[in-house]
């Protein structure tokens, strides 16, 4: 109905939807007059009213946007916890690997971790 009213308005060179255009479109589609008022049309075409009226999940109403933002914040917090945990595990694994490499580099075995602190002047560890 709105599409027909807009098309009719545009075809006549109009730039604003009017009550008569909406009434005519409604009667053409339904075969019966529709009680469209200026207040109803103003509310229906007001952007703020349109946003507030759409309350389905994922819509742009402020309540739904806040709900979505809360979910995103929870997911970000969970992702940060996961990241922190895994970074710590990776750092521990890397430290173990470096210890084993140092032990092997200084003639020991990967089990011999007593000689892990190499001299600072050793060419393998001079950066």
Backbone as a printed PyTorch tensor [residue, N CA C, xyz], in Angstrom:
tensor([[[  0.8190,  -1.1640,   0.0000],
         [  0.0000,   0.0000,   0.0000],
         [  0.8820,   1.2540,   0.0000]],

        [[  1.8800,   1.2690,   0.8580],
         [  2.7710,   2.4240,   0.9140],
         [  3.5240,   2.5700,  -0.4050]],

        [[  3.9590,   1.4440,  -0.9520],
         [  4.6710,   1.4930,  -2.2270],
         [  3.8200,   2.1070,  -3.3200]],

        [[  2.5600,   1.7300,  -3.3780],
         [  1.6490,   2.2950,  -4.3810],
         [  1.4540,   3.7820,  -4.1320]],

        [[  1.3110,   4.1890,  -2.8760],
         [  1.1280,   5.6110,  -2.5480],
         [  2.3680,   6.4080,  -2.9420]],

        [[  3.5460,   5.8600,  -2.6790],
         [  4.7960,   6.5460,  -3.0380],
         [  4.9170,   6.6320,  -4.5550]],

        [[  4.6570,   5.5300,  -5.2470],
         [  4.7540,   5.5300,  -6.7180],
         [  3.7860,   6.5350,  -7.3170]],

        [[  2.5880,   6.5880,  -6.7960],
         [  1.5820,   7.5270,  -7.2950],
         [  2.0190,   8.9670,  -7.0520]],

        [[  2.5530,   9.2280,  -5.8680],
         [  3.0240,  10.5730,  -5.5260],
         [  4.1660,  10.9970,  -6.4380]],

        [[  5.1050,  10.0980,  -6.6460],
         [  6.2500,  10.4090,  -7.5060],
         [  5.8300,  10.6070,  -8.9590]],

        [[  4.8850,   9.7990,  -9.4180],
         [  4.4490,   9.9270, -10.8170],
         [  3.7590,  11.2630, -11.0710]],

        [[  3.2070,  11.8670, -10.0390],
         [  2.5710,  13.1870, -10.1790],
         [  3.5580,  14.3160,  -9.8790]],

        [[  4.8300,  13.9650,  -9.6420],
         [  5.8420,  14.9800,  -9.3820],
         [  5.9060,  15.4050,  -7.9270]],

        [[  5.1990,  14.7090,  -7.0660],
         [  5.2120,  15.0420,  -5.6490],
         [  6.4840,  14.5650,  -4.9730]],

        [[  6.7770,  15.1540,  -3.8290],
         [  7.9760,  14.7740,  -3.0850],
         [  7.6540,  14.3300,  -1.6610]],

        [[  6.4070,  14.4830,  -1.2460],
         [  6.0020,  14.0810,   0.1040],
         [  4.7620,  13.2130,   0.0420]],

        [[  4.7450,  12.2040,   0.8870],
         [  3.5850,  11.3240,   0.9980],
         [  2.4730,  12.0980,   1.7020]],

        [[  1.2690,  12.0270,   1.1430],
         [  0.1440,  12.7580,   1.7220],
         [ -0.9470,  11.7980,   2.1690]],

        [[ -1.8130,  12.2870,   3.0390],
         [ -2.9410,  11.4850,   3.5110],
         [ -3.8230,  11.0540,   2.3420]],

        [[ -4.1960,  11.9710,   1.4100],
         [ -5.0280,  11.5350,   0.2770],
         [ -4.3620,  10.4400,  -0.5690]],

        [[ -3.0320,  10.5200,  -0.7490],
         [ -2.3310,   9.5050,  -1.5540],
         [ -2.3890,   8.1480,  -0.8620]],

        [[ -2.2020,   8.1220,   0.4540],
         [ -2.2460,   6.8580,   1.1970],
         [ -3.6700,   6.3070,   1.2010]],

        [[ -4.6540,   7.1670,   1.3990],
         [ -6.0620,   6.7170,   1.3820],
         [ -6.4210,   6.1320,   0.0240]],

        [[ -6.0050,   6.8180,  -1.0530],
         [ -6.3270,   6.3310,  -2.4010],
         [ -5.6670,   4.9770,  -2.6560]],

        [[ -4.4190,   4.8260,  -2.2510],
         [ -3.7130,   3.5510,  -2.4430],
         [ -4.3770,   2.4540,  -1.6320]],

        [[ -4.7630,   2.7540,  -0.4110],
         [ -5.4210,   1.7640,   0.4490],
         [ -6.7390,   1.3140,  -0.1710]],

        [[ -7.5110,   2.2450,  -0.6720],
         [ -8.8020,   1.8850,  -1.2770],
         [ -8.6010,   1.1030,  -2.5660]],

        [[ -7.5770,   1.4670,  -3.3360],
         [ -7.3000,   0.7480,  -4.5830],
         [ -6.9010,  -0.7010,  -4.2850]],

        [[ -6.1280,  -0.9190,  -3.2350],
         [ -5.6550,  -2.2680,  -2.9110],
         [ -6.7130,  -3.0890,  -2.1870]],

        [[ -7.3680,  -2.4830,  -1.1890],
         [ -8.3120,  -3.2510,  -0.3640],
         [ -9.7520,  -3.1520,  -0.8260]],

        [[-10.0490,  -2.1250,  -1.6210],
         [-11.4260,  -1.9190,  -2.0540],
         [-12.2660,  -1.2030,  -1.0090]],

        [[-11.6430,  -0.8000,   0.0770],
         [-12.3790,  -0.1000,   1.1330],
         [-11.5270,   1.0690,   1.6300]],

        [[-12.2010,   2.1270,   2.0790],
         [-11.4290,   3.2670,   2.5950],
         [-10.7260,   2.8990,   3.9000]],

        [[ -9.6000,   3.5230,   4.1330],
         [ -8.8280,   3.2870,   5.3530],
         [ -8.7900,   4.5960,   6.1340]],

        [[ -9.0230,   4.5580,   7.4380],
         [ -9.0460,   5.8000,   8.2210],
         [ -7.6410,   6.3380,   8.5070]],

        [[ -6.9850,   6.8670,   7.5010],
         [ -5.6450,   7.4270,   7.6470],
         [ -5.7800,   8.8920,   8.0350]],

        [[ -5.0810,   9.2710,   9.1020],
         [ -5.0880,  10.6620,   9.5480],
         [ -3.6930,  11.2540,   9.3660]],

        [[ -3.6190,  12.5610,   9.4710],
         [ -2.3260,  13.2370,   9.3650],
         [ -1.3980,  12.7880,  10.4990]],

        [[ -1.9490,  12.6210,  11.7090],
         [ -1.1300,  12.1630,  12.8390],
         [ -0.5950,  10.7550,  12.6090]],

        [[ -1.4480,   9.8720,  12.0830],
         [ -1.0300,   8.4940,  11.7970],
         [  0.0750,   8.4760,  10.7450]],

        [[ -0.1050,   9.2720,   9.6900],
         [  0.9000,   9.3250,   8.6320],
         [  2.2090,   9.9150,   9.1600]],

        [[  2.1130,  10.9600,   9.9830],
         [  3.3280,  11.5710,  10.5550],
         [  4.0700,  10.5630,  11.4220]],

        [[  3.3390,   9.8120,  12.2430],
         [  3.9790,   8.8090,  13.1050],
         [  4.5940,   7.6870,  12.2730]],

        [[  3.9090,   7.2990,  11.2090],
         [  4.3950,   6.1970,  10.3720],
         [  5.6240,   6.5750,   9.5560]],

        [[  5.7940,   7.8570,   9.2710],
         [  6.9280,   8.2820,   8.4440],
         [  8.0410,   8.9320,   9.2570]],

        [[  7.8750,   9.0130,  10.5740],
         [  8.9020,   9.5750,  11.4400],
         [ 10.0080,   8.5370,  11.6470]],

        [[ 11.2400,   8.8680,  11.3130],
         [ 12.3290,   7.8950,  11.4550],
         [ 12.4890,   7.3460,  12.8740]],

        [[ 12.3680,   8.2130,  13.8630],
         [ 12.5040,   7.7440,  15.2570],
         [ 11.4160,   6.7510,  15.6100]],

        [[ 10.1970,   7.0510,  15.2040],
         [  9.0800,   6.1320,  15.4740],
         [  9.3030,   4.8060,  14.7650]],

        [[  9.8060,   4.8730,  13.5420],
         [ 10.0470,   3.6460,  12.7820],
         [ 11.0820,   2.7700,  13.4820]],

        [[ 12.1480,   3.3890,  13.9800],
         [ 13.1890,   2.6260,  14.6730],
         [ 12.6400,   2.0280,  15.9620]],

        [[ 11.9150,   2.8290,  16.7380],
         [ 11.3670,   2.3530,  18.0090],
         [ 10.3420,   1.2450,  17.8220]],

        [[  9.6440,   1.2560,  16.7060],
         [  8.5980,   0.2620,  16.4670],
         [  9.1710,  -1.0960,  16.0790]],

        [[ 10.3760,  -1.1120,  15.6010],
         [ 10.9810,  -2.3760,  15.1630],
         [ 11.7570,  -2.9890,  16.3250]],

        [[ 11.1440,  -3.9670,  16.9650],
         [ 11.7470,  -4.5530,  18.1660],
         [ 12.1450,  -6.0150,  17.9760]],

        [[ 12.1480,  -6.4880,  16.7550],
         [ 12.5560,  -7.8720,  16.4930],
         [ 14.0550,  -8.0190,  16.7750]],

        [[ 14.5090,  -9.2330,  17.0990],
         [ 15.9520,  -9.4410,  17.3090],
         [ 16.7520,  -8.9580,  16.1040]],

        [[ 17.7950,  -8.2060,  16.3860],
         [ 18.6440,  -7.6840,  15.3190],
         [ 18.1740,  -6.3540,  14.7590]],

        [[ 17.0600,  -5.8410,  15.2760],
         [ 16.5590,  -4.5720,  14.7560],
         [ 17.3330,  -3.4030,  15.3590]],

        [[ 16.9620,  -2.2080,  14.9430],
         [ 17.6960,  -1.0130,  15.3630],
         [ 17.0810,  -0.3020,  16.5610]],

        [[ 16.0850,  -0.8870,  17.2040],
         [ 15.5090,  -0.2130,  18.3650],
         [ 16.5750,  -0.1090,  19.4510]],

        [[ 16.5600,   0.9670,  20.2320],
         [ 17.5950,   1.1420,  21.2550],
         [ 17.7070,  -0.0470,  22.2100]],

        [[ 16.5840,  -0.6280,  22.6030],
         [ 16.6320,  -1.7710,  23.5230],
         [ 17.3560,  -2.9560,  22.8780]],

        [[ 17.0690,  -3.2290,  21.6090],
         [ 17.7270,  -4.3510,  20.9210],
         [ 19.2060,  -4.0690,  20.6900]],

        [[ 19.5430,  -2.8180,  20.4090],
         [ 20.9500,  -2.4740,  20.2070],
         [ 21.7170,  -2.6470,  21.5180]],

        [[ 21.1160,  -2.2000,  22.6510],
         [ 21.7740,  -2.3900,  23.9480],
         [ 21.9310,  -3.8760,  24.2660]],

        [[ 20.8890,  -4.6540,  23.9690],
         [ 20.9430,  -6.1070,  24.1960],
         [ 22.0840,  -6.7250,  23.3850]],

        [[ 22.1870,  -6.3270,  22.1350],
         [ 23.2380,  -6.8390,  21.2600],
         [ 24.6220,  -6.4150,  21.7980]],

        [[ 24.7320,  -5.1760,  22.2320],
         [ 26.0050,  -4.6810,  22.7630],
         [ 26.4140,  -5.4770,  24.0050]],

        [[ 25.4440,  -5.8080,  24.8660],
         [ 25.7670,  -6.6160,  26.0570],
         [ 26.2950,  -7.9880,  25.6450]],

        [[ 25.6480,  -8.6140,  24.6470],
         [ 26.1130,  -9.9260,  24.1740],
         [ 27.5220,  -9.8280,  23.6020]],

        [[ 27.7700,  -8.7840,  22.8360],
         [ 29.0970,  -8.6040,  22.2410],
         [ 30.1440,  -8.3960,  23.3310]],

        [[ 29.8230,  -7.5760,  24.3580],
         [ 30.7760,  -7.3710,  25.4530],
         [ 31.1000,  -8.6780,  26.1610]],

        [[ 30.0770,  -9.5250,  26.3740],
         [ 30.3270, -10.8240,  27.0250],
         [ 31.2190, -11.6920,  26.1490]],

        [[ 30.9680, -11.6950,  24.8400],
         [ 31.7860, -12.5030,  23.9310],
         [ 33.2250, -11.9990,  23.8800]],

        [[ 33.3920, -10.6820,  23.8890],
         [ 34.7440, -10.1060,  23.8740],
         [ 35.4810, -10.4890,  25.1550]],

        [[ 34.7870, -10.4060,  26.3010],
         [ 35.4140, -10.7870,  27.5730],
         [ 35.8300, -12.2560,  27.5450]],

        [[ 34.9600, -13.1190,  27.0330],
         [ 35.2890, -14.5470,  26.9390],
         [ 36.4770, -14.7580,  25.9960]],

        [[ 36.5090, -14.0430,  24.8910],
         [ 37.6110, -14.1800,  23.9360],
         [ 38.9240, -13.7050,  24.5590]],

        [[ 38.8540, -12.6320,  25.3450],
         [ 40.0730, -12.1460,  26.0090],
         [ 40.5860, -13.1580,  27.0340]],

        [[ 39.6530, -13.7600,  27.7770],
         [ 40.0750, -14.7870,  28.7410],
         [ 40.7270, -15.9560,  28.0100]],

        [[ 40.1060, -16.4150,  26.9360],
         [ 40.6470, -17.5200,  26.1470],
         [ 42.0320, -17.1480,  25.6300]],

        [[ 42.1440, -15.9580,  25.0840],
         [ 43.4120, -15.5020,  24.5190],
         [ 44.4890, -15.4550,  25.5910]],

        [[ 44.1520, -14.9130,  26.7470],
         [ 45.1170, -14.8140,  27.8410],
         [ 45.5900, -16.1990,  28.2780]],

        [[ 44.6490, -17.1170,  28.4380],
         [ 44.9840, -18.4780,  28.8410],
         [ 45.9020, -19.1350,  27.8210]],

        [[ 45.5770, -19.0070,  26.5650],
         [ 46.3720, -19.6580,  25.5330],
         [ 47.7230, -18.9880,  25.3390]],

        [[ 47.7830, -17.6790,  25.5110],
         [ 49.0810, -17.0130,  25.4180],
         [ 50.0050, -17.5090,  26.5300]],

        [[ 49.4440, -17.6800,  27.7170],
         [ 50.2540, -18.1860,  28.8380],
         [ 50.7440, -19.5970,  28.5380]],

        [[ 49.8830, -20.4340,  28.0030],
         [ 50.2860, -21.8000,  27.6670],
         [ 51.3580, -21.8120,  26.5870]],

        [[ 51.1940, -20.9590,  25.6000],
         [ 52.1880, -20.8800,  24.5230],
         [ 53.5230, -20.3920,  25.0780]],

        [[ 53.4770, -19.3920,  25.9510],
         [ 54.7140, -18.8750,  26.5520],
         [ 55.4060, -19.9600,  27.3670]],

        [[ 54.6430, -20.7540,  28.1170],
         [ 55.2320, -21.8470,  28.8900],
         [ 55.8580, -22.8890,  27.9690]],

        [[ 55.1550, -23.2180,  26.8940],
         [ 55.6870, -24.2060,  25.9480],
         [ 56.9510, -23.6760,  25.2850]],

        [[ 56.9520, -22.4020,  24.9300],
         [ 58.1200, -21.8090,  24.2980],
         [ 59.3080, -21.7970,  25.2660]],

        [[ 59.0510, -21.4580,  26.5230],
         [ 60.1270, -21.4500,  27.5190],
         [ 60.7120, -22.8500,  27.6780]],

        [[ 59.8600, -23.8700,  27.7060],
         [ 60.3390, -25.2480,  27.7980],
         [ 61.1680, -25.6430,  26.5940]],

        [[ 60.7340, -25.2040,  25.4310],
         [ 61.4620, -25.5010,  24.2050],
         [ 62.8370, -24.8220,  24.2130]],

        [[ 62.8690, -23.5930,  24.6470],
         [ 64.1420, -22.8720,  24.7120],
         [ 65.0740, -23.5380,  25.7230]],

        [[ 64.5430, -23.9590,  26.8420],
         [ 65.3680, -24.6550,  27.8390],
         [ 65.9520, -25.9300,  27.2530]],

        [[ 65.1120, -26.6870,  26.5730],
         [ 65.5930, -27.9370,  25.9710],
         [ 66.6480, -27.6500,  24.9060]],

        [[ 66.4450, -26.6120,  24.1020],
         [ 67.4150, -26.2640,  23.0530],
         [ 68.7370, -25.8250,  23.6660]],

        [[ 68.6690, -25.0440,  24.7490],
         [ 69.9060, -24.6140,  25.4150],
         [ 70.6480, -25.8090,  25.9970]],

        [[ 69.9110, -26.7160,  26.5930],
         [ 70.5490, -27.8990,  27.1770],
         [ 71.2530, -28.6970,  26.0920]],

        [[ 70.6190, -28.8680,  24.9670],
         [ 71.2330, -29.6160,  23.8670],
         [ 72.4110, -28.8500,  23.2740]],

        [[ 72.2860, -27.5280,  23.1800],
         [ 73.3480, -26.7100,  22.5910],
         [ 74.6060, -26.7270,  23.4360]],

        [[ 74.4730, -26.9460,  24.7200],
         [ 75.6370, -26.9540,  25.5980],
         [ 76.0840, -28.3640,  25.9360]],

        [[ 75.7400, -29.3110,  25.0790],
         [ 76.2500, -30.6520,  25.2110],
         [ 75.4820, -31.5570,  26.1450]],

        [[ 74.4320, -31.0880,  26.6810],
         [ 73.6430, -31.9250,  27.5750],
         [ 72.5000, -32.5800,  26.8100]],

        [[ 71.6560, -33.2090,  27.5230],
         [ 70.4680, -33.7760,  26.9080],
         [ 69.2890, -32.8920,  27.2750]],

        [[ 68.1740, -33.1170,  26.6120],
         [ 66.9970, -32.3090,  26.9160],
         [ 66.5230, -32.5530,  28.3400]],

        [[ 66.9940, -33.6760,  28.9390],
         [ 66.6220, -33.9700,  30.3340],
         [ 67.5410, -33.2590,  31.3250]],

        [[ 68.7210, -32.8990,  30.8450],
         [ 69.6930, -32.2460,  31.7230],
         [ 69.4560, -30.7420,  31.6790]],

        [[ 68.6180, -30.2640,  32.5670],
         [ 68.2310, -28.8610,  32.5440],
         [ 68.9890, -28.0410,  33.5780]],

        [[ 70.0800, -28.6180,  34.1490],
         [ 70.8410, -27.8880,  35.1590],
         [ 71.7090, -26.8110,  34.5390]],

        [[ 72.0950, -26.9860,  33.2860],
         [ 72.9960, -26.0300,  32.6510],
         [ 72.2440, -25.1850,  31.6340]],

        [[ 71.1080, -24.6300,  32.0180],
         [ 70.2680, -23.9160,  31.0510],
         [ 70.6450, -22.4520,  30.8790]],

        [[ 71.3370, -21.9000,  31.8190],
         [ 71.6810, -20.4820,  31.7100],
         [ 73.0020, -20.3520,  30.9780]],

        [[ 72.9950, -20.0420,  29.6940],
         [ 74.2390, -19.9530,  28.9290],
         [ 74.9680, -18.6570,  29.2410]],

        [[ 76.2720, -18.6600,  29.0240],
         [ 77.0190, -17.4070,  29.1860],
         [ 76.5080, -16.3870,  28.1670]],

        [[ 76.4350, -15.1510,  28.5600],
         [ 75.8930, -14.1010,  27.6910],
         [ 76.7200, -13.9160,  26.4180]],

        [[ 78.0020, -14.2680,  26.4690],
         [ 78.8640, -14.0540,  25.3020],
         [ 78.8480, -15.2230,  24.3180]],

        [[ 78.0890, -16.2770,  24.6330],
         [ 78.0470, -17.4450,  23.7510],
         [ 77.4760, -17.0390,  22.3970]],

        [[ 78.1270, -17.4350,  21.2620],
         [ 77.6840, -16.9790,  19.9280],
         [ 76.2600, -17.4290,  19.5780]],

        [[ 75.8050, -18.5450,  20.1250],
         [ 74.4690, -19.0220,  19.7910],
         [ 73.3980, -18.0650,  20.3400]],

        [[ 73.7360, -17.4160,  21.4640],
         [ 72.7190, -16.5840,  22.1190],
         [ 73.0330, -15.0980,  22.0460]],

        [[ 74.0410, -14.7370,  21.2640],
         [ 74.3750, -13.3120,  21.1070],
         [ 73.4610, -12.7360,  20.0190]],

        [[ 72.6760, -11.7870,  20.3790],
         [ 71.7320, -11.1980,  19.4040],
         [ 72.1070,  -9.7890,  19.0910]]])
